[in-house]
């Protein structure tokens, strides 16, 4: 544990670098080559994603932010005072500021895999809310890890906050397992606020993941650049192309990197062969109806208690509770 400054504690629970290599080797060895989207977020990836969130085609961030700004007081009223607010994938913390201002939690625990961004965000939040105790945890929240001791803080309940549409990166079975873990962390009487992208017109979805400026394409290709830099691979980025499409049968956007030619890539003493047109599946973004997600939450042991959406029904913020 590192005391970054009074009121901020920083815990680095990142997996060893070997986990990254093992995951990449395992993913590239599958019949359908795949890489986990959690590895998008090196420093450059964080910058690119921040840019994506402001693009005109990318509706989720601004839509969710507008919902939070309009409904945060109501959300805080349901969550109640003196909570421990635990956020998965805290990122820049913009939406979190709106919730913290309305909720005034006893402690805020941001958890993110991107360590440097987590430090900056925690410092900025400490300046904005000088009385708030912050326990920042750099960890891969998709893997089991032990939450640091909160200490002697008296809190009425634990609240899990999972904004954005990151829950959509999991398949339905993975999302159910993730929600079960979140339910266990929240504990009896706890709660969760989770952002969920809703099903909508396919053209709107396609545009959101294929922006005219090509930022999403660069974001996708940056994953290969990171593997080259950190793991010593020799991917030729010019020999791959970004491809995102809506898979109607699975109810999700899929992002892939398409090999433009026959080629070989070396990594970790192994050679991976690509055929022309073969893809690396880098991300899913599952879309749900309100009813579908509520059913998923129930299957994980939560009780859906409220749901807030925008007027266009593009995005939802679900309030889930854990029975006492």
Secondary structure, DSSP 8 states (H G I E B T S, - for coil): -EEEETTEEEEE----HHHHHHHHHHHHTSSS-B--GGGG-SHHHHHHHHHHHTSTT-HHHHHHHHHHHHHHHHHHHHH-SSEEEEEES-TT-HHHHHHHHHH--SEEEEEES-HHHHHHHHHHHHHHSTT-EEEEEE--TTS--------S---SEEEEEE-TTGGGGS-HHHHHHHHHHHHHHH-TT-EEEEEEEB---HHHHHHHTS-TT-HHHHHHHHHHHHHHHHH-----GGGEEEEEEEETTTTEEEEEEEE-S-EEEEETTEEEEE-TT-EEEEEEEE-B-HHHHHHHHHHTT-EEEEEEE-TT--EEEEEEE---
